[in-house]
């Protein structure tokens, strides 16, 4: 009788587990999309030209899914360039083949080819985005990825009446691939953009742009969730809405402790969810963005992009001229810092690791390569620009991708000797000896054991100039446990780490002339790029890659490559 009771209890437990799993799968959905990468004729700033788009749109399609859903996105390349699509911030648990990073996790989709990205959203909610990860095509190939809570779950804040993506971008009158090729040929900095954009439109402060200016209609008293995404190629941005406060509720598809501000600073690759309450006098108000630029003596686009927030009860005879917000000065690091320091995560069961298995220290910054004066040496003082982490300027392979080389044990593609600390210690933010200005070039990776706890100190350097660098880790999000200015001091700065409620991000702005410290658990096997999200810096080599080994069992092992994976 006792044994039968035990058996009945076990069967009951099993039934509960099965019903729970069935309920989970029943709520999860499968989403099928087709992305046609193609040339599209568009007119901006009085000029008509062809650009590369997805499905003829800029921005491309907004994908709306729920936590737990699975996506199948078939990318058909009808353009004249190789292309991949990266799902920025998606954890890609055990599916590194779907990360979409050219020559890192896959060979590119060639013209006329196709590839289906298959991945599941696991324990992520908020705003992410997708973009091309080939050359500089992401200047026009990008779109929003909105992740709603699971069915039956809610936001940790009152449900907004409206929910809209606000995607900040950059626009060049010239062909963006020509801009990239010129910079790569000359070794100089690339031409700056001609405009910034909001949802693909520059706004009516630019010539020939009044008709296309984006307009958001709101009813009085409504709460509007603005999903702000910085898709700009090379620029951090300040963003504000005239006469309205913004309540920050999420960053990089994680929730944070809400706080209110009149301006946000957002680096390339980052997302910020803010709630705006339409509680002002009926009218028209500009939302606007312009540069936060920190590199000394470097050119930047100093224009301002706008969209219009318009109240639906606006009297027809009211003044039609929108109010413009007072944005910070381009070099207002104090405002940028004040915003960042207010970010606090919401503690949950995923605690910040206290014991560290891998303690790494990476310098990040620009460098200069000596060369014979001529048309290919048009950087400062007849040099070529380069960039590096720990004095290694990253070189992508071409014969195959890093992930395929690792999975198939193909020799000669990479080495495993990326330095865990700078080869030479120096005054990182002071006067750097010229002997340290020129990096070494290589495809050097760093291997992590599955489940290891990792801390990385990211230290800006003053080679050429100190600068704010947005550093993105593929396949992961991480805790930002500390930030500061000057050289990181482990004796004094470690004591001030926030291990209680640090913000969680996938892209961290390393402060200009300063440092940031991140922590994560290496729980996702694969090869993952770690790089500056300013595309000119990435092209110069400001990157490295981690290999995270498989763990034990199916749940800790990367899936095999799909049959349609492109070949080089």
C-alpha positions in Angstrom: 0.0 0.0 0.0 2.9 2.3 0.9 4.6 1.7 -2.4 1.4 2.2 -4.4 1.0 5.6 -2.6 4.5 6.6 -3.6 3.9 5.5 -7.1 0.6 7.5 -7.3 2.4 10.6 -5.9 5.2 10.2 -8.5 2.6 9.9 -11.3 0.7 12.9 -10.1 3.9 14.9 -10.0 4.8 13.8 -13.5 1.3 14.8 -14.8 1.7 18.3 -13.2 5.1 18.7 -14.9 3.8 17.5 -18.3 0.7 19.8 -18.0 3.0 22.7 -17.1 5.3 22.0 -20.1 2.2 21.7 -22.4 0.9 25.0 -21.0 4.3 26.7 -21.7 4.5 25.3 -25.3 0.8 26.2 -25.9 1.5 29.8 -25.0 4.7 30.1 -27.0 4.3 30.9 -30.7 6.2 30.3 -33.9 6.9 33.3 -36.1 7.8 33.0 -39.8 9.2 36.0 -41.7 10.9 36.6 -45.1 13.4 39.4 -45.4 14.2 40.4 -49.0 17.5 42.3 -49.0 17.3 44.5 -52.1 18.1 47.9 -53.6 15.4 50.5 -53.1 15.2 54.1 -54.5 14.6 56.7 -51.8 14.7 60.5 -51.6 16.2 62.3 -48.7 17.7 65.8 -48.3 16.7 66.7 -51.9 18.4 63.7 -53.4 17.2 60.4 -54.8 19.5 57.4 -54.7 19.4 53.6 -54.3 20.1 52.1 -50.9 20.0 48.6 -49.5 16.9 47.8 -47.5 14.9 44.9 -46.2 11.5 44.5 -48.0 11.9 48.0 -49.5 11.6 49.7 -46.1 13.8 52.0 -43.9 13.6 51.1 -41.1 12.9 47.5 -42.0 10.0 45.5 -40.5 9.3 45.7 -36.8 9.1 42.1 -35.4 6.8 41.7 -32.4 7.1 38.5 -30.3 6.7 37.3 -26.8 9.2 35.9 -24.3 9.5 32.2 -25.2 8.5 32.5 -28.8 10.6 31.0 -31.7 11.4 32.8 -34.9 12.2 31.6 -38.4 13.5 34.4 -40.5 14.5 33.6 -44.1 16.8 36.2 -45.5 16.9 36.3 -49.4 19.8 38.3 -50.7 18.7 40.1 -53.9 21.3 42.9 -53.4 24.8 43.1 -55.0 26.7 42.8 -51.7 27.2 39.9 -49.3 25.0 40.2 -46.2 24.2 38.7 -42.8 21.5 39.8 -40.3 22.5 40.0 -36.6 19.8 39.8 -33.9 21.4 42.4 -31.6 21.1 41.4 -27.9 19.3 38.1 -28.4 21.0 35.5 -26.2 20.9 32.8 -28.9 21.1 30.1 -26.3 22.8 27.1 -27.9 22.1 28.6 -31.4 25.2 30.6 -32.2 24.7 29.8 -35.9 21.8 32.2 -35.8 23.8 35.2 -34.4 24.4 36.5 -37.9 27.9 37.9 -37.5 29.9 37.8 -40.8 32.9 35.5 -40.6 32.4 35.0 -36.9 29.3 32.8 -36.7 28.7 32.3 -40.4 29.9 32.9 -43.9 27.9 35.7 -45.6 24.8 35.1 -47.6 26.0 35.8 -51.2 24.0 37.7 -53.8 21.2 35.3 -55.0 21.5 33.1 -51.8 19.3 32.7 -48.8 19.5 31.5 -45.2 17.0 30.9 -42.4 17.8 32.2 -39.0 16.1 29.9 -36.3 16.2 30.9 -32.7 14.1 31.1 -29.5 13.7 34.1 -27.2 14.6 32.8 -23.7 14.0 34.9 -20.6 14.2 38.3 -22.3 11.6 41.1 -22.4 11.8 44.6 -23.8 13.4 46.1 -26.8 16.1 44.7 -29.0 16.8 45.2 -32.7 18.2 43.6 -35.8 20.7 44.9 -38.3 23.1 43.9 -41.1 26.5 42.8 -39.8 28.3 43.0 -43.2 30.5 46.0 -44.2 28.5 49.2 -43.3 25.2 48.0 -44.7 23.5 48.5 -41.3 23.4 52.2 -42.1 20.1 51.4 -43.9 19.5 47.7 -43.0 17.9 47.7 -39.5 14.7 47.3 -37.6 13.1 46.9 -34.2 12.6 43.6 -32.3 9.9 44.0 -29.7 9.7 41.3 -27.0 6.5 41.4 -25.0 5.9 39.4 -21.7 4.6 35.9 -22.0 0.8 35.4 -22.2 -0.6 36.0 -18.8 2.4 38.1 -17.6 2.5 41.9 -17.5 5.0 44.7 -17.6 6.3 45.6 -14.2 4.7 49.0 -14.7 1.2 50.2 -15.7 0.2 49.2 -19.2 0.8 52.1 -21.6 -1.9 53.1 -24.0 0.5 53.4 -26.9 3.7 51.5 -27.7 6.0 52.8 -30.5 9.6 52.2 -31.7 11.7 55.3 -32.1 14.8 54.3 -34.1 17.6 56.8 -34.4 19.8 56.5 -37.4 22.4 58.2 -39.6 22.1 59.2 -43.2 24.8 59.7 -45.9 24.1 61.4 -49.2 26.9 59.3 -50.7 26.7 55.5 -51.1 27.7 54.1 -47.7 29.9 51.3 -49.2 31.8 54.0 -51.2 32.3 55.9 -47.9 33.6 52.8 -46.3 35.9 51.9 -49.2 37.3 55.4 -49.3 38.1 55.3 -45.5 39.7 51.9 -45.9 41.8 53.0 -48.8 43.1 56.3 -47.3 43.5 55.1 -43.7 41.8 58.3 -42.6 38.6 58.8 -40.7 35.4 58.3 -42.8 33.3 61.1 -44.0 30.8 62.2 -41.4 27.0 61.7 -42.0 24.8 64.3 -43.6 21.9 63.9 -41.2 20.5 61.9 -38.3 17.1 60.3 -38.6 14.1 59.2 -36.6 12.4 56.2 -38.1 14.2 56.8 -41.3 13.4 60.5 -41.7 15.7 63.4 -40.9 12.9 65.8 -39.8 12.0 69.3 -40.8 15.1 71.1 -39.6 16.8 69.7 -42.7 16.2 70.9 -46.2 13.6 69.1 -48.3 12.5 67.1 -45.3 9.3 68.7 -43.9 6.9 66.5 -45.8 8.4 63.2 -44.5 8.9 64.3 -40.9 7.6 61.5 -38.6 4.6 62.4 -36.5 3.3 60.6 -33.3 -0.3 61.4 -32.4 -1.2 61.2 -28.7 -4.4 61.7 -26.7 -4.3 63.9 -23.6 -3.4 61.9 -20.5 -2.1 58.9 -22.4 1.0 57.0 -21.3 3.2 56.2 -24.3 6.0 53.6 -24.3 8.8 54.9 -26.5 11.2 52.1 -27.5 14.3 54.2 -28.3 17.0 52.4 -30.4 20.3 53.9 -31.4 20.9 52.4 -34.9 23.4 55.1 -35.8 26.5 53.8 -37.4 29.1 55.8 -35.6 27.6 58.2 -33.0 26.3 58.3 -29.5 23.2 60.5 -29.2 21.3 62.6 -26.7 17.5 62.3 -27.0 14.7 64.4 -25.5 11.1 65.5 -26.0 10.2 69.1 -25.6 8.5 70.0 -22.3 8.0 66.3 -21.4 9.7 64.2 -18.8 10.7 60.6 -19.6 10.5 57.7 -17.2 13.2 55.1 -18.0 11.8 51.6 -17.4 14.1 49.4 -19.5 17.5 49.1 -21.2 18.7 46.4 -23.7 15.7 44.1 -23.0 16.0 44.2 -19.3 13.9 46.1 -16.7 15.4 48.7 -14.5 14.3 50.6 -11.4 12.2 53.5 -12.9 13.5 57.0 -12.8 12.5 60.2 -14.5 14.7 62.4 -16.7 14.4 65.1 -19.4 17.1 63.6 -21.5 18.7 60.3 -22.2 22.1 59.4 -23.7 22.2 56.3 -25.9 25.1 54.7 -27.5 25.2 52.8 -30.9 23.6 49.4 -30.3 21.8 50.3 -27.1 18.0 50.5 -26.5 16.2 52.5 -23.8 12.5 52.1 -23.0 10.9 55.3 -21.7 7.3 56.2 -20.7 6.0 59.6 -21.7 2.8 61.0 -20.2 0.9 63.3 -22.5 0.1 65.8 -19.7 1.1 69.1 -21.4 -1.0 71.8 -23.0 -2.5 70.6 -26.4 0.2 71.4 -28.9 3.0 70.1 -31.1 6.3 69.2 -29.5 9.6 68.1 -31.1 11.3 64.9 -30.1 14.9 65.5 -31.1 18.3 63.8 -31.1 21.9 65.1 -31.7 25.4 64.0 -31.1 27.3 63.3 -27.9 30.8 63.4 -29.3 33.9 62.9 -27.1 36.9 62.4 -29.3 39.2 65.4 -29.3 39.5 67.3 -32.6 37.5 64.7 -34.4 34.8 65.8 -36.9 31.2 64.8 -36.2 27.8 65.5 -37.6 26.5 68.4 -35.5 23.0 68.5 -36.9 19.7 67.7 -35.1 17.0 65.2 -36.2 13.4 65.7 -35.1 10.0 64.1 -35.1 6.7 65.6 -33.9 4.6 64.6 -30.9 1.1 66.1 -31.6 -1.9 66.1 -29.3 -5.1 65.0 -31.0 -7.1 67.8 -29.3 -5.0 70.5 -30.8 -7.1 73.4 -32.0 -6.9 73.9 -35.8 -5.9 77.5 -35.3 -3.2 76.9 -32.8 0.4 77.8 -33.4 1.8 75.0 -35.7 5.4 75.6 -34.8 6.5 72.8 -32.5 8.5 73.5 -29.3 12.2 72.3 -29.5 13.8 70.6 -26.5 17.0 72.0 -25.0 19.5 69.3 -25.8 22.9 69.1 -24.0 26.0 70.4 -25.7 27.8 67.8 -27.8 30.6 67.4 -25.2 28.4 67.4 -22.1 29.9 64.4 -20.4 28.5 65.5 -17.1 24.9 65.0 -18.4 25.7 61.7 -20.0 27.3 60.5 -16.7 24.4 61.7 -14.6 22.0 59.7 -16.8 24.1 56.5 -16.7 24.6 56.6 -12.9 20.9 56.6 -12.3 20.5 53.2 -14.0 19.8 50.4 -11.4 18.7 46.9 -12.2 15.9 45.0 -10.6 17.4 42.1 -8.6 16.1 38.6 -9.4 17.2 35.0 -9.0 20.2 35.6 -11.2 22.6 37.0 -8.7 25.8 38.9 -9.5 28.7 36.4 -9.2 31.0 37.2 -6.3 33.6 34.6 -7.0 35.4 35.3 -10.3 37.1 32.5 -12.3 38.4 34.7 -15.2 39.6 38.2 -14.2 40.4 40.0 -17.5 41.6 43.5 -18.2 41.1 44.9 -21.8 42.4 48.3 -23.0 40.1 49.7 -25.7 41.0 52.5 -28.1 42.5 53.8 -31.3 46.0 53.4 -32.7 48.0 54.7 -35.6 50.0 52.6 -38.1 53.2 54.0 -39.6 53.4 53.8 -43.4 55.0 55.5 -46.3 53.4 58.9 -47.1 51.0 58.7 -50.0 47.3 58.2 -50.9 47.0 55.2 -48.6 48.4 57.1 -45.5 46.0 60.0 -45.0 45.6 59.6 -41.2 47.2 61.9 -38.7 50.9 62.7 -39.6 50.9 60.3 -42.6 49.7 57.3 -40.7 46.7 54.9 -41.0 44.1 54.6 -38.3 43.8 51.3 -36.4 42.0 50.2 -33.2 42.6 47.5 -30.8 41.9 45.6 -27.6 45.0 44.9 -25.5 47.1 46.2 -28.4 45.7 43.5 -30.8 43.8 44.8 -33.8 41.3 42.1 -34.7 41.4 40.6 -38.2 38.4 38.6 -39.5 39.1 35.4 -41.4 37.9 34.9 -45.0 38.2 31.2 -45.7 35.6 30.2 -43.2 33.9 31.6 -40.1 35.4 31.3 -36.7 32.5 29.2 -35.4 32.8 26.7 -38.3 36.6 26.6 -37.8 36.0 25.8 -34.1 33.2 23.3 -34.6 35.0 21.5 -37.4 38.5 21.8 -35.9 39.8 23.6 -39.0 43.5 24.6 -38.3 45.1 27.9 -39.3 42.1 30.2 -38.9 42.7 31.6 -35.5 44.9 31.3 -32.4 44.0 31.1 -28.7 46.5 33.6 -27.4 44.5 36.8 -26.9 46.2 38.4 -23.9 44.0 38.5 -20.7 45.8 41.7 -19.6 47.6 44.5 -21.6 51.0 43.2 -22.8 52.5 46.4 -21.4 51.1 48.5 -18.5 51.2 52.3 -19.0 49.3 55.4 -18.0 46.3 54.5 -20.1 44.6 57.9 -20.0 47.7 60.1 -19.7 50.5 60.7 -22.2 51.0 57.4 -24.0 54.5 56.7 -25.3 54.5 56.6 -29.1 56.0 53.2 -29.1 52.6 51.9 -27.9 50.6 53.6 -30.6 50.9 50.9 -33.2 49.0 47.6 -32.5 49.7 44.1 -33.6 47.3 42.5 -36.0 45.8 39.0 -35.6 42.8 36.7 -35.2 43.4 36.0 -31.5 40.6 34.4 -29.4 40.2 33.7 -25.7 38.7 30.5 -24.5 36.3 30.2 -21.5 35.1 27.1 -19.8 31.3 26.6 -19.6 29.9 28.0 -16.4 32.9 30.1 -15.5 32.3 33.5 -14.0 34.0 36.3 -15.9 34.9 39.9 -15.0 36.3 42.3 -17.6 37.7 45.7 -16.8 37.3 47.8 -20.0 39.8 50.7 -19.9 39.7 53.6 -22.4 43.1 54.8 -23.7 44.4 58.2 -24.8 46.2 57.0 -28.0 45.1 59.6 -30.5 42.3 60.6 -28.2 40.3 59.3 -25.3 36.7 58.5 -26.4 33.5 57.0 -25.2 33.3 53.5 -26.7 30.1 51.4 -26.9 31.3 47.8 -26.4 28.9 45.0 -27.3 29.1 41.3 -26.3 27.3 38.9 -28.6 25.3 36.0 -27.2 25.2 37.5 -23.7 24.0 40.2 -21.4 26.1 41.3 -18.4 26.0 43.2 -15.1 27.7 46.6 -15.2 29.2 46.6 -11.7 31.3 49.8 -11.9 32.2 52.8 -14.0 34.6 55.7 -13.5 37.1 58.1 -14.9 40.9 57.9 -15.2 42.8 54.7 -14.8 41.1 51.8 -13.1 42.5 51.2 -9.6 41.7 47.7 -8.3 42.7 48.7 -4.8 40.2 51.5 -4.5 37.6 51.1 -7.3 36.7 47.5 -6.5 35.3 48.5 -3.1 32.7 50.7 -4.8 31.3 48.0 -7.1 27.5 47.7 -7.2 26.9 44.0 -6.6 23.3 44.6 -5.3 21.3 46.1 -8.2 23.7 46.8 -11.1 22.1 47.5 -14.5 22.1 44.6 -17.0 23.1 45.5 -20.6 24.4 43.9 -23.8 26.3 47.1 -24.9 28.2 49.3 -22.4 29.5 52.8 -23.1 33.0 52.9 -21.6 33.3 56.5 -20.3 35.6 58.9 -22.2 39.0 58.7 -20.5 37.6 56.1 -18.0 36.7 52.5 -17.4 33.8 50.2 -17.0 33.6 46.7 -15.3 31.2 44.0 -16.4 30.5 40.5 -15.1 28.7 37.5 -16.7 28.5 33.8 -16.4 29.8 31.9 -19.5 26.6 29.8 -19.9 26.1 29.9 -23.7 28.5 27.8 -25.8 29.8 29.1 -29.1 32.1 31.8 -30.6 31.0 35.3 -29.6 32.3 38.6 -30.9 33.1 41.4 -28.4 33.5 44.7 -30.2 33.0 48.5 -30.3 29.7 49.3 -31.9 31.1 52.3 -33.7 31.4 50.7 -37.1 34.5 52.7 -38.2 36.2 51.4 -35.0 35.2 47.8 -35.7 36.5 48.1 -39.2 39.8 49.3 -37.7 40.0 46.3 -35.5 38.5 47.2 -32.1 37.2 43.7 -31.4 38.1 40.2 -30.2 36.1 37.0 -29.8 35.5 34.5 -27.0 35.1 30.8 -27.4 32.8 29.3 -24.8 33.2 25.6 -24.5 30.3 23.2 -24.3 29.2 22.0 -20.9 27.6 18.7 -20.0 24.5 17.4 -21.6 22.2 18.7 -24.3 21.2 21.9 -22.5 24.8 23.0 -22.2 25.9 22.0 -25.8 25.5 24.1 -28.9 23.3 22.8 -31.6 24.8 21.4 -34.8 24.9 23.8 -37.8 21.7 23.9 -39.9 21.8 22.4 -43.4 21.4 25.7 -45.2 24.3 27.5 -43.4 26.1 29.6 -46.1 29.6 28.5 -47.2 32.4 30.8 -47.9 
